[in-house]
Amino acid sequence: MRVLIKTSDAIKHFKNASHLADEIGITPQAINQWGEYIPDPSVGKIMAVIPDIPYKIIRGAPTKTLLTA
């Protein structure tokens, strides 16, 4: 199972990547590399600070990507 959160939704909540990065303890440069969806290691952090953020649950066998390998 994977939880997908759009990067744009998280950035919109904090107004910019810098404020989001400060909140979850990473660099703005890391956020700029995320792509359309937030990578798995950061999803829990985002859900902890924005409990009502829109998300989508994908069920099934996970696929290995550079972000999860």
C-alpha positions, 0 to 999 in steps of 0.5 A, spaced: 500 500 500 502 506 498 499 513 500 500 518 494 500 526 496 501 531 490 507 535 492 503 541 489 498 540 495 503 540 500 507 546 497 500 550 497 499 549 504 505 552 506 505 558 501 512 555 498 517 550 498 522 553 503 516 554 509 515 546 507 522 544 508 523 548 514 517 544 517 519 537 516 526 538 517 529 537 509 532 542 504 528 546 499 532 543 494 530 536 496 523 538 495 524 541 488 526 534 486 520 530 488 516 530 482 509 530 482 508 526 488 511 526 495 516 520 496 514 515 501 519 517 506 516 524 507 509 522 506 508 521 514 511 527 516 507 531 511 501 527 514 503 529 521 503 537 520 497 537 515 492 532 517 487 534 512 491 534 506 488 530 500 491 523 498 490 517 494 491 510 497 494 505 492 493 498 494 497 492 491 504 490 490 509 496 491 514 497 485 521 499 486 523 506 484 529 510 486 525 513 491 523 507 495 529 502 493 
